[in-house]
Amino acid sequence: MKKMVNGELVDMTAEEIEQKEIYDAQNAEQNQAIEQKIKEKEDLKASAKAKLIAGEALTEDEANTIVL
C-alpha cells in the first residue's frame, strides 16, 4: 500500500497497514450501526403511520416519532 507524503507516494510500513486495517474495520462497524439505527427509525415511523391510518393506538416510541 502507498500513502502520500509531501506530494510523493511512499510505501506504508507493516504497522501502518495494520493500523489502517483496524481503523477501516472500526469504521465499517460504526457505519453499520448507524445504518441499523436509521432503518429502525424508518421502520418505527412506518409502523406509526400504518397505525394512524388504521386508527389504532400508538406505542410511546411511535408517538415520539411524530413531529407536529
CHARMM-style PDB file with segment names, atoms N, HN, CA, C and O in Angstrom:
ATOM      1  N   MET     1       0.827  -1.171   0.000  1.00  0.00      PROA
ATOM      2  CA  MET     1       0.000   0.000   0.000  1.00  0.00      PROA
ATOM      3  C   MET     1       0.875   1.239   0.000  1.00  0.00      PROA
ATOM      4  O   MET     1       2.002   1.239   0.495  1.00  0.00      PROA
ATOM      5  N   LYS     2       0.321   2.282  -0.566  1.00  0.00      PROA
ATOM      6  HN  LYS     2      -0.595   2.282  -0.968  1.00  0.00      PROA
ATOM      7  CA  LYS     2       1.071   3.537  -0.649  1.00  0.00      PROA
ATOM      8  C   LYS     2       0.324   4.628   0.117  1.00  0.00      PROA
ATOM      9  O   LYS     2      -0.881   4.532   0.352  1.00  0.00      PROA
ATOM     10  N   LYS     3       1.063   5.657   0.497  1.00  0.00      PROA
ATOM     11  HN  LYS     3       2.041   5.734   0.306  1.00  0.00      PROA
ATOM     12  CA  LYS     3       0.466   6.840   1.097  1.00  0.00      PROA
ATOM     13  C   LYS     3       1.177   8.061   0.537  1.00  0.00      PROA
ATOM     14  O   LYS     3       2.296   7.973   0.031  1.00  0.00      PROA
ATOM     15  N   MET     4       0.506   9.201   0.639  1.00  0.00      PROA
ATOM     16  HN  MET     4      -0.403   9.272   1.050  1.00  0.00      PROA
ATOM     17  CA  MET     4       1.053  10.441   0.109  1.00  0.00      PROA
ATOM     18  C   MET     4       1.773  11.181   1.236  1.00  0.00      PROA
ATOM     19  O   MET     4       1.180  11.466   2.277  1.00  0.00      PROA
ATOM     20  N   VAL     5       3.049  11.488   1.024  1.00  0.00      PROA
ATOM     21  HN  VAL     5       3.530  11.257   0.178  1.00  0.00      PROA
ATOM     22  CA  VAL     5       3.836  12.251   1.993  1.00  0.00      PROA
ATOM     23  C   VAL     5       4.563  13.352   1.234  1.00  0.00      PROA
ATOM     24  O   VAL     5       5.394  13.083   0.366  1.00  0.00      PROA
ATOM     25  N   ASN     6       4.238  14.591   1.574  1.00  0.00      PROA
ATOM     26  HN  ASN     6       3.563  14.809   2.279  1.00  0.00      PROA
ATOM     27  CA  ASN     6       4.858  15.752   0.923  1.00  0.00      PROA
ATOM     28  C   ASN     6       4.786  15.665  -0.602  1.00  0.00      PROA
ATOM     29  O   ASN     6       5.746  15.981  -1.306  1.00  0.00      PROA
ATOM     30  N   GLY     7       3.635  15.233  -1.089  1.00  0.00      PROA
ATOM     31  HN  GLY     7       2.855  14.977  -0.517  1.00  0.00      PROA
ATOM     32  CA  GLY     7       3.428  15.183  -2.528  1.00  0.00      PROA
ATOM     33  C   GLY     7       4.043  13.976  -3.213  1.00  0.00      PROA
ATOM     34  O   GLY     7       3.998  13.881  -4.440  1.00  0.00      PROA
ATOM     35  N   GLU     8       4.616  13.052  -2.454  1.00  0.00      PROA
ATOM     36  HN  GLU     8       4.653  13.129  -1.458  1.00  0.00      PROA
ATOM     37  CA  GLU     8       5.224  11.855  -3.036  1.00  0.00      PROA
ATOM     38  C   GLU     8       4.527  10.603  -2.497  1.00  0.00      PROA
ATOM     39  O   GLU     8       4.135  10.544  -1.332  1.00  0.00      PROA
ATOM     40  N   LEU     9       4.385   9.611  -3.370  1.00  0.00      PROA
ATOM     41  HN  LEU     9       4.703   9.659  -4.317  1.00  0.00      PROA
ATOM     42  CA  LEU     9       3.844   8.326  -2.937  1.00  0.00      PROA
ATOM     43  C   LEU     9       4.968   7.493  -2.335  1.00  0.00      PROA
ATOM     44  O   LEU     9       6.007   7.282  -2.961  1.00  0.00      PROA
ATOM     45  N   VAL    10       4.743   7.024  -1.109  1.00  0.00      PROA
ATOM     46  HN  VAL    10       3.899   7.195  -0.601  1.00  0.00      PROA
ATOM     47  CA  VAL    10       5.722   6.166  -0.438  1.00  0.00      PROA
ATOM     48  C   VAL    10       5.006   4.928   0.075  1.00  0.00      PROA
ATOM     49  O   VAL    10       3.801   4.950   0.326  1.00  0.00      PROA
ATOM     50  N   ASP    11       5.758   3.853   0.226  1.00  0.00      PROA
ATOM     51  HN  ASP    11       6.737   3.835   0.022  1.00  0.00      PROA
ATOM     52  CA  ASP    11       5.195   2.615   0.749  1.00  0.00      PROA
ATOM     53  C   ASP    11       4.852   2.774   2.230  1.00  0.00      PROA
ATOM     54  O   ASP    11       5.579   3.426   2.980  1.00  0.00      PROA
ATOM     55  N   MET    12       3.740   2.173   2.637  1.00  0.00      PROA
ATOM     56  HN  MET    12       3.150   1.643   2.028  1.00  0.00      PROA
ATOM     57  CA  MET    12       3.358   2.162   4.040  1.00  0.00      PROA
ATOM     58  C   MET    12       4.096   1.017   4.735  1.00  0.00      PROA
ATOM     59  O   MET    12       4.373  -0.023   4.136  1.00  0.00      PROA
ATOM     60  N   THR    13       4.404   1.234   6.007  1.00  0.00      PROA
ATOM     61  HN  THR    13       4.180   2.078   6.494  1.00  0.00      PROA
ATOM     62  CA  THR    13       5.046   0.169   6.777  1.00  0.00      PROA
ATOM     63  C   THR    13       3.990  -0.865   7.151  1.00  0.00      PROA
ATOM     64  O   THR    13       2.791  -0.615   7.036  1.00  0.00      PROA
ATOM     65  N   ALA    14       4.452  -2.021   7.598  1.00  0.00      PROA
ATOM     66  HN  ALA    14       5.427  -2.224   7.691  1.00  0.00      PROA
ATOM     67  CA  ALA    14       3.531  -3.085   8.006  1.00  0.00      PROA
ATOM     68  C   ALA    14       2.653  -2.602   9.162  1.00  0.00      PROA
ATOM     69  O   ALA    14       1.466  -2.925   9.217  1.00  0.00      PROA
ATOM     70  N   GLU    15       3.230  -1.833  10.079  1.00  0.00      PROA
ATOM     71  HN  GLU    15       4.194  -1.570  10.034  1.00  0.00      PROA
ATOM     72  CA  GLU    15       2.473  -1.306  11.210  1.00  0.00      PROA
ATOM     73  C   GLU    15       1.394  -0.329  10.736  1.00  0.00      PROA
ATOM     74  O   GLU    15       0.274  -0.352  11.246  1.00  0.00      PROA
ATOM     75  N   GLU    16       1.719   0.519   9.776  1.00  0.00      PROA
ATOM     76  HN  GLU    16       2.629   0.538   9.361  1.00  0.00      PROA
ATOM     77  CA  GLU    16       0.750   1.474   9.239  1.00  0.00      PROA
ATOM     78  C   GLU    16      -0.397   0.753   8.525  1.00  0.00      PROA
ATOM     79  O   GLU    16      -1.560   1.138   8.644  1.00  0.00      PROA
ATOM     80  N   ILE    17      -0.048  -0.291   7.790  1.00  0.00      PROA
ATOM     81  HN  ILE    17       0.897  -0.604   7.694  1.00  0.00      PROA
ATOM     82  CA  ILE    17      -1.075  -1.078   7.096  1.00  0.00      PROA
ATOM     83  C   ILE    17      -1.986  -1.745   8.113  1.00  0.00      PROA
ATOM     84  O   ILE    17      -3.206  -1.732   7.953  1.00  0.00      PROA
ATOM     85  N   GLU    18      -1.410  -2.326   9.156  1.00  0.00      PROA
ATOM     86  HN  GLU    18      -0.418  -2.336   9.287  1.00  0.00      PROA
ATOM     87  CA  GLU    18      -2.194  -2.985  10.195  1.00  0.00      PROA
ATOM     88  C   GLU    18      -3.123  -1.983  10.889  1.00  0.00      PROA
ATOM     89  O   GLU    18      -4.297  -2.273  11.122  1.00  0.00      PROA
ATOM     90  N   GLN    19      -2.585  -0.798  11.218  1.00  0.00      PROA
ATOM     91  HN  GLN    19      -1.632  -0.562  11.029  1.00  0.00      PROA
ATOM     92  CA  GLN    19      -3.393   0.222  11.877  1.00  0.00      PROA
ATOM     93  C   GLN    19      -4.532   0.695  10.964  1.00  0.00      PROA
ATOM     94  O   GLN    19      -5.647   0.934  11.428  1.00  0.00      PROA
ATOM     95  N   LYS    20      -4.244   0.827   9.675  1.00  0.00      PROA
ATOM     96  HN  LYS    20      -3.338   0.633   9.298  1.00  0.00      PROA
ATOM     97  CA  LYS    20      -5.280   1.239   8.718  1.00  0.00      PROA
ATOM     98  C   LYS    20      -6.383   0.186   8.625  1.00  0.00      PROA
ATOM     99  O   LYS    20      -7.563   0.527   8.556  1.00  0.00      PROA
ATOM    100  N   GLU    21      -6.003  -1.084   8.623  1.00  0.00      PROA
ATOM    101  HN  GLU    21      -5.043  -1.361   8.678  1.00  0.00      PROA
ATOM    102  CA  GLU    21      -6.997  -2.152   8.556  1.00  0.00      PROA
ATOM    103  C   GLU    21      -7.875  -2.161   9.802  1.00  0.00      PROA
ATOM    104  O   GLU    21      -9.080  -2.396   9.713  1.00  0.00      PROA
ATOM    105  N   ILE    22      -7.272  -1.904  10.968  1.00  0.00      PROA
ATOM    106  HN  ILE    22      -6.293  -1.713  11.041  1.00  0.00      PROA
ATOM    107  CA  ILE    22      -8.046  -1.823  12.215  1.00  0.00      PROA
ATOM    108  C   ILE    22      -9.012  -0.655  12.138  1.00  0.00      PROA
ATOM    109  O   ILE    22     -10.187  -0.791  12.480  1.00  0.00      PROA
ATOM    110  N   TYR    23      -8.521   0.497  11.688  1.00  0.00      PROA
ATOM    111  HN  TYR    23      -7.567   0.608  11.410  1.00  0.00      PROA
ATOM    112  CA  TYR    23      -9.356   1.685  11.559  1.00  0.00      PROA
ATOM    113  C   TYR    23     -10.501   1.434  10.572  1.00  0.00      PROA
ATOM    114  O   TYR    23     -11.646   1.801  10.838  1.00  0.00      PROA
ATOM    115  N   ASP    24     -10.192   0.819   9.453  1.00  0.00      PROA
ATOM    116  HN  ASP    24      -9.262   0.521   9.237  1.00  0.00      PROA
ATOM    117  CA  ASP    24     -11.217   0.534   8.445  1.00  0.00      PROA
ATOM    118  C   ASP    24     -12.298  -0.392   9.001  1.00  0.00      PROA
ATOM    119  O   ASP    24     -13.482  -0.199   8.724  1.00  0.00      PROA
ATOM    120  N   ALA    25     -11.895  -1.402   9.788  1.00  0.00      PROA
ATOM    121  HN  ALA    25     -10.934  -1.558  10.013  1.00  0.00      PROA
ATOM    122  CA  ALA    25     -12.855  -2.333  10.380  1.00  0.00      PROA
ATOM    123  C   ALA    25     -13.747  -1.604  11.387  1.00  0.00      PROA
ATOM    124  O   ALA    25     -14.960  -1.814  11.418  1.00  0.00      PROA
ATOM    125  N   GLN    26     -13.138  -0.748  12.208  1.00  0.00      PROA
ATOM    126  HN  GLN    26     -12.153  -0.578  12.183  1.00  0.00      PROA
ATOM    127  CA  GLN    26     -13.919   0.020  13.182  1.00  0.00      PROA
ATOM    128  C   GLN    26     -14.894   0.949  12.466  1.00  0.00      PROA
ATOM    129  O   GLN    26     -16.048   1.085  12.874  1.00  0.00      PROA
ATOM    130  N   ASN    27     -14.430   1.575  11.419  1.00  0.00      PROA
ATOM    131  HN  ASN    27     -13.493   1.464  11.088  1.00  0.00      PROA
ATOM    132  CA  ASN    27     -15.267   2.489  10.656  1.00  0.00      PROA
ATOM    133  C   ASN    27     -16.444   1.738  10.027  1.00  0.00      PROA
ATOM    134  O   ASN    27     -17.568   2.241  10.016  1.00  0.00      PROA
ATOM    135  N   ALA    28     -16.191   0.551   9.511  1.00  0.00      PROA
ATOM    136  HN  ALA    28     -15.278   0.142   9.520  1.00  0.00      PROA
ATOM    137  CA  ALA    28     -17.260  -0.251   8.915  1.00  0.00      PROA
ATOM    138  C   ALA    28     -18.292  -0.638   9.970  1.00  0.00      PROA
ATOM    139  O   ALA    28     -19.491  -0.620   9.696  1.00  0.00      PROA
ATOM    140  N   GLU    29     -17.835  -0.989  11.179  1.00  0.00      PROA
ATOM    141  HN  GLU    29     -16.861  -1.003  11.402  1.00  0.00      PROA
ATOM    142  CA  GLU    29     -18.752  -1.338  12.259  1.00  0.00      PROA
ATOM    143  C   GLU    29     -19.608  -0.137  12.651  1.00  0.00      PROA
ATOM    144  O   GLU    29     -20.812  -0.275  12.867  1.00  0.00      PROA
ATOM    145  N   GLN    30     -18.993   1.033  12.743  1.00  0.00      PROA
ATOM    146  HN  GLN    30     -18.015   1.145  12.568  1.00  0.00      PROA
ATOM    147  CA  GLN    30     -19.735   2.237  13.094  1.00  0.00      PROA
ATOM    148  C   GLN    30     -20.768   2.568  12.022  1.00  0.00      PROA
ATOM    149  O   GLN    30     -21.905   2.921  12.336  1.00  0.00      PROA
ATOM    150  N   ASN    31     -20.373   2.454  10.767  1.00  0.00      PROA
ATOM    151  HN  ASN    31     -19.450   2.167  10.512  1.00  0.00      PROA
ATOM    152  CA  ASN    31     -21.305   2.725   9.670  1.00  0.00      PROA
ATOM    153  C   ASN    31     -22.481   1.762   9.698  1.00  0.00      PROA
ATOM    154  O   ASN    31     -23.622   2.161   9.464  1.00  0.00      PROA
ATOM    155  N   GLN    32     -22.208   0.509   9.983  1.00  0.00      PROA
ATOM    156  HN  GLN    32     -21.281   0.185  10.173  1.00  0.00      PROA
ATOM    157  CA  GLN    32     -23.266  -0.497  10.048  1.00  0.00      PROA
ATOM    158  C   GLN    32     -24.217  -0.183  11.200  1.00  0.00      PROA
ATOM    159  O   GLN    32     -25.431  -0.320  11.048  1.00  0.00      PROA
ATOM    160  N   ALA    33     -23.688   0.236  12.348  1.00  0.00      PROA
ATOM    161  HN  ALA    33     -22.702   0.348  12.472  1.00  0.00      PROA
ATOM    162  CA  ALA    33     -24.524   0.578  13.494  1.00  0.00      PROA
ATOM    163  C   ALA    33     -25.403   1.789  13.177  1.00  0.00      PROA
ATOM    164  O   ALA    33     -26.577   1.820  13.548  1.00  0.00      PROA
ATOM    165  N   ILE    34     -24.842   2.776  12.498  1.00  0.00      PROA
ATOM    166  HN  ILE    34     -23.888   2.751  12.197  1.00  0.00      PROA
ATOM    167  CA  ILE    34     -25.602   3.966  12.114  1.00  0.00      PROA
ATOM    168  C   ILE    34     -26.715   3.593  11.141  1.00  0.00      PROA
ATOM    169  O   ILE    34     -27.854   4.035  11.294  1.00  0.00      PROA
ATOM    170  N   GLU    35     -26.387   2.787  10.150  1.00  0.00      PROA
ATOM    171  HN  GLU    35     -25.462   2.428  10.025  1.00  0.00      PROA
ATOM    172  CA  GLU    35     -27.390   2.355   9.173  1.00  0.00      PROA
ATOM    173  C   GLU    35     -28.516   1.565   9.852  1.00  0.00      PROA
ATOM    174  O   GLU    35     -29.682   1.702   9.481  1.00  0.00      PROA
ATOM    175  N   GLN    36     -28.169   0.745  10.837  1.00  0.00      PROA
ATOM    176  HN  GLN    36     -27.222   0.634  11.139  1.00  0.00      PROA
ATOM    177  CA  GLN    36     -29.176  -0.035  11.569  1.00  0.00      PROA
ATOM    178  C   GLN    36     -30.108   0.893  12.333  1.00  0.00      PROA
ATOM    179  O   GLN    36     -31.323   0.694  12.326  1.00  0.00      PROA
ATOM    180  N   LYS    37     -29.547   1.919  13.001  1.00  0.00      PROA
ATOM    181  HN  LYS    37     -28.560   2.081  13.006  1.00  0.00      PROA
ATOM    182  CA  LYS    37     -30.388   2.862  13.746  1.00  0.00      PROA
ATOM    183  C   LYS    37     -31.314   3.633  12.808  1.00  0.00      PROA
ATOM    184  O   LYS    37     -32.474   3.879  13.142  1.00  0.00      PROA
ATOM    185  N   ILE    38     -30.812   4.008  11.654  1.00  0.00      PROA
ATOM    186  HN  ILE    38     -29.870   3.808  11.383  1.00  0.00      PROA
ATOM    187  CA  ILE    38     -31.643   4.716  10.669  1.00  0.00      PROA
ATOM    188  C   ILE    38     -32.785   3.814  10.217  1.00  0.00      PROA
ATOM    189  O   ILE    38     -33.928   4.261  10.119  1.00  0.00      PROA
ATOM    190  N   LYS    39     -32.484   2.554   9.942  1.00  0.00      PROA
ATOM    191  HN  LYS    39     -31.556   2.191  10.021  1.00  0.00      PROA
ATOM    192  CA  LYS    39     -33.517   1.616   9.499  1.00  0.00      PROA
ATOM    193  C   LYS    39     -34.558   1.403  10.587  1.00  0.00      PROA
ATOM    194  O   LYS    39     -35.754   1.348  10.300  1.00  0.00      PROA
ATOM    195  N   GLU    40     -34.109   1.284  11.844  1.00  0.00      PROA
ATOM    196  HN  GLU    40     -33.138   1.329  12.077  1.00  0.00      PROA
ATOM    197  CA  GLU    40     -35.049   1.089  12.943  1.00  0.00      PROA
ATOM    198  C   GLU    40     -35.987   2.293  13.059  1.00  0.00      PROA
ATOM    199  O   GLU    40     -37.186   2.125  13.282  1.00  0.00      PROA
ATOM    200  N   LYS    41     -35.450   3.492  12.910  1.00  0.00      PROA
ATOM    201  HN  LYS    41     -34.476   3.628  12.728  1.00  0.00      PROA
ATOM    202  CA  LYS    41     -36.283   4.699  13.000  1.00  0.00      PROA
ATOM    203  C   LYS    41     -37.279   4.748  11.838  1.00  0.00      PROA
ATOM    204  O   LYS    41     -38.445   5.092  12.036  1.00  0.00      PROA
ATOM    205  N   GLU    42     -36.824   4.405  10.624  1.00  0.00      PROA
ATOM    206  HN  GLU    42     -35.877   4.125  10.463  1.00  0.00      PROA
ATOM    207  CA  GLU    42     -37.724   4.379   9.471  1.00  0.00      PROA
ATOM    208  C   GLU    42     -38.837   3.356   9.672  1.00  0.00      PROA
ATOM    209  O   GLU    42     -39.993   3.620   9.339  1.00  0.00      PROA
ATOM    210  N   ASP    43     -38.495   2.189  10.214  1.00  0.00      PROA
ATOM    211  HN  ASP    43     -37.556   1.974  10.484  1.00  0.00      PROA
ATOM    212  CA  ASP    43     -39.499   1.156  10.481  1.00  0.00      PROA
ATOM    213  C   ASP    43     -40.506   1.629  11.522  1.00  0.00      PROA
ATOM    214  O   ASP    43     -41.703   1.369  11.398  1.00  0.00      PROA
ATOM    215  N   LEU    44     -40.019   2.323  12.545  1.00  0.00      PROA
ATOM    216  HN  LEU    44     -39.047   2.534  12.646  1.00  0.00      PROA
ATOM    217  CA  LEU    44     -40.894   2.846  13.586  1.00  0.00      PROA
ATOM    218  C   LEU    44     -41.852   3.881  13.017  1.00  0.00      PROA
ATOM    219  O   LEU    44     -43.035   3.892  13.357  1.00  0.00      PROA
ATOM    220  N   LYS    45     -41.343   4.749  12.153  1.00  0.00      PROA
ATOM    221  HN  LYS    45     -40.382   4.741  11.877  1.00  0.00      PROA
ATOM    222  CA  LYS    45     -42.198   5.750  11.510  1.00  0.00      PROA
ATOM    223  C   LYS    45     -43.255   5.080  10.639  1.00  0.00      PROA
ATOM    224  O   LYS    45     -44.419   5.481  10.646  1.00  0.00      PROA
ATOM    225  N   ALA    46     -42.848   4.066   9.895  1.00  0.00      PROA
ATOM    226  HN  ALA    46     -41.902   3.740   9.890  1.00  0.00      PROA
ATOM    227  CA  ALA    46     -43.798   3.355   9.027  1.00  0.00      PROA
ATOM    228  C   ALA    46     -44.874   2.674   9.861  1.00  0.00      PROA
ATOM    229  O   ALA    46     -46.046   2.677   9.483  1.00  0.00      PROA
ATOM    230  N   SER    47     -44.489   2.093  10.987  1.00  0.00      PROA
ATOM    231  HN  SER    47     -43.538   2.091  11.294  1.00  0.00      PROA
ATOM    232  CA  SER    47     -45.445   1.444  11.870  1.00  0.00      PROA
ATOM    233  C   SER    47     -46.426   2.469  12.436  1.00  0.00      PROA
ATOM    234  O   SER    47     -47.630   2.217  12.496  1.00  0.00      PROA
ATOM    235  N   ALA    48     -45.909   3.618  12.848  1.00  0.00      PROA
ATOM    236  HN  ALA    48     -44.931   3.822  12.799  1.00  0.00      PROA
ATOM    237  CA  ALA    48     -46.772   4.676  13.388  1.00  0.00      PROA
ATOM    238  C   ALA    48     -47.761   5.158  12.328  1.00  0.00      PROA
ATOM    239  O   ALA    48     -48.943   5.351  12.613  1.00  0.00      PROA
ATOM    240  N   LYS    49     -47.273   5.347  11.114  1.00  0.00      PROA
ATOM    241  HN  LYS    49     -46.313   5.189  10.883  1.00  0.00      PROA
ATOM    242  CA  LYS    49     -48.140   5.813  10.032  1.00  0.00      PROA
ATOM    243  C   LYS    49     -49.244   4.792   9.754  1.00  0.00      PROA
ATOM    244  O   LYS    49     -50.408   5.160   9.595  1.00  0.00      PROA
ATOM    245  N   ALA    50     -48.883   3.534   9.697  1.00  0.00      PROA
ATOM    246  HN  ALA    50     -47.937   3.236   9.827  1.00  0.00      PROA
ATOM    247  CA  ALA    50     -49.870   2.487   9.431  1.00  0.00      PROA
ATOM    248  C   ALA    50     -50.921   2.436  10.534  1.00  0.00      PROA
ATOM    249  O   ALA    50     -52.107   2.260  10.256  1.00  0.00      PROA
ATOM    250  N   LYS    51     -50.491   2.590  11.781  1.00  0.00      PROA
ATOM    251  HN  LYS    51     -49.527   2.733  12.007  1.00  0.00      PROA
ATOM    252  CA  LYS    51     -51.444   2.571  12.888  1.00  0.00      PROA
ATOM    253  C   LYS    51     -52.346   3.792  12.858  1.00  0.00      PROA
ATOM    254  O   LYS    51     -53.537   3.691  13.149  1.00  0.00      PROA
ATOM    255  N   LEU    52     -51.790   4.945  12.510  1.00  0.00      PROA
ATOM    256  HN  LEU    52     -50.821   5.028  12.273  1.00  0.00      PROA
ATOM    257  CA  LEU    52     -52.612   6.150  12.411  1.00  0.00      PROA
ATOM    258  C   LEU    52     -53.680   5.991  11.339  1.00  0.00      PROA
ATOM    259  O   LEU    52     -54.839   6.347  11.548  1.00  0.00      PROA
ATOM    260  N   ILE    53     -53.286   5.460  10.206  1.00  0.00      PROA
ATOM    261  HN  ILE    53     -52.344   5.171  10.037  1.00  0.00      PROA
ATOM    262  CA  ILE    53     -54.228   5.253   9.103  1.00  0.00      PROA
ATOM    263  C   ILE    53     -55.323   4.270   9.518  1.00  0.00      PROA
ATOM    264  O   ILE    53     -56.492   4.443   9.170  1.00  0.00      PROA
ATOM    265  N   ALA    54     -54.930   3.239  10.264  1.00  0.00      PROA
ATOM    266  HN  ALA    54     -53.981   3.098  10.547  1.00  0.00      PROA
ATOM    267  CA  ALA    54     -55.889   2.215  10.687  1.00  0.00      PROA
ATOM    268  C   ALA    54     -56.671   2.634  11.934  1.00  0.00      PROA
ATOM    269  O   ALA    54     -57.612   1.949  12.334  1.00  0.00      PROA
ATOM    270  N   GLY    55     -56.289   3.750  12.545  1.00  0.00      PROA
ATOM    271  HN  GLY    55     -55.524   4.307  12.220  1.00  0.00      PROA
ATOM    272  CA  GLY    55     -56.987   4.214  13.740  1.00  0.00      PROA
ATOM    273  C   GLY    55     -56.618   3.451  14.992  1.00  0.00      PROA
ATOM    274  O   GLY    55     -57.391   3.425  15.949  1.00  0.00      PROA
ATOM    275  N   GLU    56     -55.461   2.834  15.004  1.00  0.00      PROA
ATOM    276  HN  GLU    56     -54.833   2.856  14.226  1.00  0.00      PROA
ATOM    277  CA  GLU    56     -55.014   2.063  16.167  1.00  0.00      PROA
ATOM    278  C   GLU    56     -54.191   2.954  17.098  1.00  0.00      PROA
ATOM    279  O   GLU    56     -53.684   3.999  16.691  1.00  0.00      PROA
ATOM    280  N   ALA    57     -54.067   2.523  18.345  1.00  0.00      PROA
ATOM    281  HN  ALA    57     -54.478   1.674  18.675  1.00  0.00      PROA
ATOM    282  CA  ALA    57     -53.267   3.259  19.326  1.00  0.00      PROA
ATOM    283  C   ALA    57     -51.782   3.078  19.028  1.00  0.00      PROA
ATOM    284  O   ALA    57     -51.343   2.006  18.612  1.00  0.00      PROA
ATOM    285  N   LEU    58     -51.018   4.149  19.248  1.00  0.00      PROA
ATOM    286  HN  LEU    58     -51.375   5.020  19.586  1.00  0.00      PROA
ATOM    287  CA  LEU    58     -49.576   4.115  19.029  1.00  0.00      PROA
ATOM    288  C   LEU    58     -48.845   3.777  20.322  1.00  0.00      PROA
ATOM    289  O   LEU    58     -49.326   4.067  21.417  1.00  0.00      PROA
ATOM    290  N   THR    59     -47.686   3.165  20.180  1.00  0.00      PROA
ATOM    291  HN  THR    59     -47.295   2.929  19.290  1.00  0.00      PROA
ATOM    292  CA  THR    59     -46.818   2.999  21.335  1.00  0.00      PROA
ATOM    293  C   THR    59     -46.173   4.348  21.624  1.00  0.00      PROA
ATOM    294  O   THR    59     -46.234   5.254  20.792  1.00  0.00      PROA
ATOM    295  N   GLU    60     -45.563   4.488  22.783  1.00  0.00      PROA
ATOM    296  HN  GLU    60     -45.513   3.752  23.458  1.00  0.00      PROA
ATOM    297  CA  GLU    60     -44.906   5.757  23.126  1.00  0.00      PROA
ATOM    298  C   GLU    60     -43.788   6.076  22.135  1.00  0.00      PROA
ATOM    299  O   GLU    60     -43.644   7.224  21.715  1.00  0.00      PROA
ATOM    300  N   ASP    61     -43.001   5.076  21.759  1.00  0.00      PROA
ATOM    301  HN  ASP    61     -43.118   4.143  22.099  1.00  0.00      PROA
ATOM    302  CA  ASP    61     -41.916   5.298  20.795  1.00  0.00      PROA
ATOM    303  C   ASP    61     -42.458   5.759  19.453  1.00  0.00      PROA
ATOM    304  O   ASP    61     -41.893   6.653  18.823  1.00  0.00      PROA
ATOM    305  N   GLU    62     -43.557   5.147  19.015  1.00  0.00      PROA
ATOM    306  HN  GLU    62     -44.016   4.420  19.526  1.00  0.00      PROA
ATOM    307  CA  GLU    62     -44.160   5.555  17.747  1.00  0.00      PROA
ATOM    308  C   GLU    62     -44.664   6.993  17.829  1.00  0.00      PROA
ATOM    309  O   GLU    62     -44.484   7.779  16.899  1.00  0.00      PROA
ATOM    310  N   ALA    63     -45.289   7.320  18.939  1.00  0.00      PROA
ATOM    311  HN  ALA    63     -45.435   6.681  19.694  1.00  0.00      PROA
ATOM    312  CA  ALA    63     -45.803   8.686  19.115  1.00  0.00      PROA
ATOM    313  C   ALA    63     -44.659   9.694  19.117  1.00  0.00      PROA
ATOM    314  O   ALA    63     -44.810  10.806  18.609  1.00  0.00      PROA
ATOM    315  N   ASN    64     -43.539   9.320  19.674  1.00  0.00      PROA
ATOM    316  HN  ASN    64     -43.417   8.418  20.086  1.00  0.00      PROA
ATOM    317  CA  ASN    64     -42.384  10.228  19.732  1.00  0.00      PROA
ATOM    318  C   ASN    64     -41.780  10.499  18.362  1.00  0.00      PROA
ATOM    319  O   ASN    64     -41.047  11.475  18.199  1.00  0.00      PROA
ATOM    320  N   THR    65     -42.070   9.662  17.381  1.00  0.00      PROA
ATOM    321  HN  THR    65     -42.665   8.870  17.514  1.00  0.00      PROA
ATOM    322  CA  THR    65     -41.513   9.880  16.038  1.00  0.00      PROA
ATOM    323  C   THR    65     -42.296  10.924  15.249  1.00  0.00      PROA
ATOM    324  O   THR    65     -41.822  11.434  14.234  1.00  0.00      PROA
ATOM    325  N   ILE    66     -43.512  11.239  15.729  1.00  0.00      PROA
ATOM    326  HN  ILE    66     -43.898  10.824  16.554  1.00  0.00      PROA
ATOM    327  CA  ILE    66     -44.369  12.175  15.012  1.00  0.00      PROA
ATOM    328  C   ILE    66     -43.958  13.604  15.357  1.00  0.00      PROA
ATOM    329  O   ILE    66     -43.861  13.969  16.529  1.00  0.00      PROA
ATOM    330  N   VAL    67     -43.720  14.399  14.328  1.00  0.00      PROA
ATOM    331  HN  VAL    67     -43.799  14.102  13.377  1.00  0.00      PROA
ATOM    332  CA  VAL    67     -43.368  15.807  14.520  1.00  0.00      PROA
ATOM    333  C   VAL    67     -44.539  16.638  14.024  1.00  0.00      PROA
ATOM    334  O   VAL    67     -44.952  16.532  12.869  1.00  0.00      PROA
ATOM    335  N   LEU    68     -45.055  17.448  14.897  1.00  0.00      PROA
ATOM    336  HN  LEU    68     -44.720  17.534  15.835  1.00  0.00      PROA
ATOM    337  CA  LEU    68     -46.201  18.293  14.534  1.00  0.00      PROA
ATOM    338  C   LEU    68     -45.749  19.683  14.179  1.00  0.00      PROA
ATOM    339  OT1 LEU    68     -46.573  20.534  13.847  1.00  0.00      PROA
TER     340      LEU     68
END
